[in-house]
Amino acid sequence: IMAELLVEMFCEEIPARMQARAGRDLTKAMTDGLTAAGLSVDSVQSFTGPRRLVYTADVPLRSPDVSEERKGPKVGSPEQALAGFMRAAGLTDISQAEIRTDPKKGEFYVAVIEKSGADTADILGELIPDIMNNFPWPKSMKSGRETFRWVRPLQSMICLLDGAVVPASVGGVTAGNSTEGHRRHGKGPFTVSGFDDYRKTLEGKGHVVLSA
């Protein structure tokens, strides 16, 4: 089952020349990070504006369990070779490995490594701060007492997965489910439940055209 992910980073005015590239950088970093965590990513869209970067996609609620095989040395190999294989495969005893037979090479060890999946919310809780702390802005600044740097002071974040808040925290700001509209014509805050609601609210009460 795929669930909708909505991420918004909302800050003071981003210089116009930096907006489009930031949107591309965010899209790549989010999609690559989710994929590297074993998640399939569909229906990716991103939007940039004077005060916001937005990313939305469909992702599963959990990464899959993975079973991986690692081929080891021959049975009867020296102790050092076995120790190196066990260390690399995370085994504490060689009896935890299976013994397979090859007609040409004889008997050898194989480690079957089972990795259980993770909740997507937990993956996002680590991925988003990592992306934001290493974001390639041409110029960035610190604000307040935080060591965190962003193009302009970060004011709020949204991170919604299947309508539920993922409380990722960066630079003293914790993600929630509310945003702001136009400074003068559509002051919020506005609480949103997902991307469609977010877009309608911003383009209606918020007086903000989401797509550049």
C-alpha positions, 0 to 999 in steps of 0.5 A: 500500500502506498501512502502520500508524503508531503514535506514543506520547508518554510522560511524567510524570502529565498533569493529568486535565483536560488529557488529553482535549483533548490527545488531540483536539489531537494527532489533528488536528495529526497528521492535518492534517500528514500530509494537508498532506504529500500522504499519505492517512490512514485508520483514525485512532484516538487514546488518552489516559491519565495518562502517555501520548498515543497516535495510530495510523493507516494511511498510505502509505510514501511521498507521491505524485509530483505534477505541477502546471501554472502559467499564465504571461504571454503570449508577448512580454510584458515582461521583468519579467513573464517574470522574475516568472513564472520566479521563482515557478515555479522556472525558470532560463530561459523555454525551460523553459516550454511554449507553449500556444495559446488561440483568444482570448488567443493564445500564453502560457507554462505551467510544468509543475512536477514534485515527487517524493514523499517517504518517510513516515519522513522526513515524520514525522521533521520533523512530530513534532518540529514538532507537539510543539514547538508543542503547545497545552498550557494549561500546560507546563514545561521539564525538565533543560537542554532548551528544549523544553516539554511538559506534564510531563517527557517520558520516552520516545516510540514512532514505528513505521511498518510495524513499523520505528522512525522515529527522530524526536527531540524535547527530547533524547528519540529515538523507539524501540519500547518503552513502560512500563506501570502504575507499580506493577503493570506496570513495563516496559519493554515492546518492541512491534512494532505497535498490536495488540501495543502494546495487548495488552502494555499491557492484559496485562503492563502493567496499563493500560487504553488507552481512557479 
